[in-house]
Amino acid sequence: MDPALFPALELAGDDRPTLLQWLRRPEAKIAALSTWIRQNLDEEPLHGVVTTVETEAKYAGYIAQQERQIDRLKDSERRRIPPEFEFSHIPGLSTEVKQKLDRVRPQTLGQAGRIPGVTPAAIAVLDVYLSLGVRV
């Protein structure tokens, strides 16, 4: 394949995508670049490496989102809930969730999130109240 015919291979400029931007497109396949890759490496690339490059390019946004979620989960494990915290006075929590939290009395936000029936939305509401330092 002639790189001159493939605008994605050119450096970013004007309104043309970079190779990375092109690879992120669902219809883009790195296999379409196999000849160009071989010519520039002067050897046959390892199949696993080429596939990894394509996968990481296509899923970089999802991977970053998962990493942020992992960081939030780690933070929630350290986020203490005061022992005297009154779950029953928090608007936005269902009666069922309030009762479960009162019964279990989790020590951290992470523990609260692992209680069956306590939804991510309920944890978000609880997190807001803890962040504001609201004593209910």
C-alpha positions as CSV (number, residue, x, y, z in Angstrom):
1,M,0.0,0.0,0.0
2,D,1.3,3.4,-0.9
3,P,1.4,5.7,2.2
4,A,0.8,8.7,-0.1
5,L,-2.6,7.2,-0.9
6,F,-3.4,6.8,2.7
7,P,-4.1,10.2,4.4
8,A,-4.2,8.7,7.9
9,L,-0.5,7.9,7.7
10,E,0.5,11.5,7.2
11,L,1.3,13.8,10.1
12,A,-1.6,15.6,11.6
13,G,-2.3,18.7,9.7
14,D,-5.1,20.5,8.0
15,D,-8.1,18.4,8.6
16,R,-6.4,15.0,8.2
17,P,-6.4,12.5,11.0
18,T,-3.3,11.1,12.6
19,L,-2.6,7.4,12.4
20,L,-3.8,7.1,16.0
21,Q,-7.1,9.0,15.2
22,W,-7.6,6.8,12.2
23,L,-7.1,3.6,14.1
24,R,-9.7,4.6,16.7
25,R,-12.4,4.5,14.0
26,P,-14.5,1.4,14.1
27,E,-14.0,0.6,10.4
28,A,-10.2,1.0,10.6
29,K,-8.2,-2.1,10.6
30,I,-4.4,-2.1,11.2
31,A,-4.2,-5.1,8.8
32,A,-4.8,-2.5,6.0
33,L,-1.4,-1.1,6.8
34,S,0.5,-4.4,6.9
35,T,2.5,-3.6,3.7
36,W,3.4,-0.1,5.0
37,I,4.4,-1.5,8.4
38,R,6.6,-4.2,6.8
39,Q,8.3,-1.6,4.6
40,N,9.1,0.7,7.5
41,L,10.2,-2.0,9.9
42,D,12.2,-3.9,7.2
43,E,10.7,-7.1,8.7
44,E,7.5,-8.8,9.4
45,P,5.9,-7.4,12.6
46,L,4.8,-9.8,15.3
47,H,1.1,-10.4,15.0
48,G,0.4,-10.0,18.7
49,V,2.2,-6.6,18.8
50,V,0.2,-5.3,15.8
51,T,-3.1,-6.5,17.3
52,T,-2.2,-4.9,20.7
53,V,-1.5,-1.6,19.1
54,E,-4.9,-1.6,17.3
55,T,-6.7,-2.8,20.4
56,E,-5.1,-0.1,22.7
57,A,-5.8,2.6,20.1
58,K,-9.5,1.6,19.8
59,Y,-10.1,1.1,23.5
60,A,-7.9,3.8,25.0
61,G,-11.0,5.8,26.1
62,Y,-12.6,2.9,27.7
63,I,-9.4,1.8,29.5
64,A,-8.9,5.4,30.8
65,Q,-12.5,5.4,32.1
66,Q,-12.0,2.1,33.8
67,E,-8.8,3.4,35.4
68,R,-10.7,6.4,36.7
69,Q,-13.3,4.1,38.1
70,I,-10.7,2.0,39.8
71,D,-9.2,5.2,41.4
72,R,-12.7,6.2,42.6
73,L,-13.2,2.8,44.1
74,K,-9.8,3.0,45.9
75,D,-10.8,6.4,47.2
76,S,-14.2,5.1,48.4
77,E,-12.4,2.4,50.4
78,R,-10.6,5.1,52.4
79,R,-13.6,7.3,52.7
80,R,-14.8,7.0,56.3
81,I,-18.4,7.2,57.4
82,P,-18.8,8.7,60.9
83,P,-20.2,6.1,63.3
84,E,-23.0,8.5,64.3
85,F,-24.0,9.2,60.7
86,E,-27.8,9.1,60.3
87,F,-28.6,7.5,57.0
88,S,-32.3,7.7,57.6
89,H,-32.2,11.5,57.2
90,I,-30.6,11.6,53.8
91,P,-33.1,12.6,51.1
92,G,-32.7,10.8,47.8
93,L,-32.1,7.4,49.4
94,S,-34.8,4.8,49.2
95,T,-36.3,3.5,52.4
96,E,-34.8,0.1,51.7
97,V,-31.3,1.5,51.2
98,K,-31.6,3.6,54.4
99,Q,-32.7,0.5,56.4
100,K,-29.8,-1.6,55.0
101,L,-27.2,1.1,55.8
102,D,-28.6,1.6,59.3
103,R,-28.6,-2.2,59.9
104,V,-25.1,-2.8,58.6
105,R,-23.5,0.5,59.7
106,P,-20.6,0.4,57.1
107,Q,-17.4,2.2,58.2
108,T,-16.4,3.3,54.7
109,L,-18.1,4.3,51.5
110,G,-16.5,1.2,49.8
111,Q,-18.2,-1.1,52.4
112,A,-21.5,0.6,51.8
113,G,-21.2,0.0,48.1
114,R,-20.8,-3.7,48.6
115,I,-24.0,-4.1,50.5
116,P,-26.5,-6.0,48.3
117,G,-29.3,-3.6,47.1
118,V,-27.3,-0.4,47.7
119,T,-27.1,1.1,44.3
120,P,-24.3,3.2,42.7
121,A,-26.7,6.1,42.7
122,A,-27.3,5.7,46.5
123,I,-23.5,5.6,47.0
124,A,-23.2,8.8,44.9
125,V,-25.8,10.6,47.1
126,L,-24.1,9.4,50.3
127,D,-20.7,10.5,48.9
128,V,-22.1,14.0,48.3
129,Y,-23.4,14.2,51.9
130,L,-20.0,13.0,53.2
131,S,-18.2,15.5,51.0
132,L,-20.3,18.4,52.2
133,G,-19.7,17.3,55.8
134,V,-23.4,17.4,56.4
135,R,-24.2,16.0,59.8
136,V,-27.7,14.5,59.5
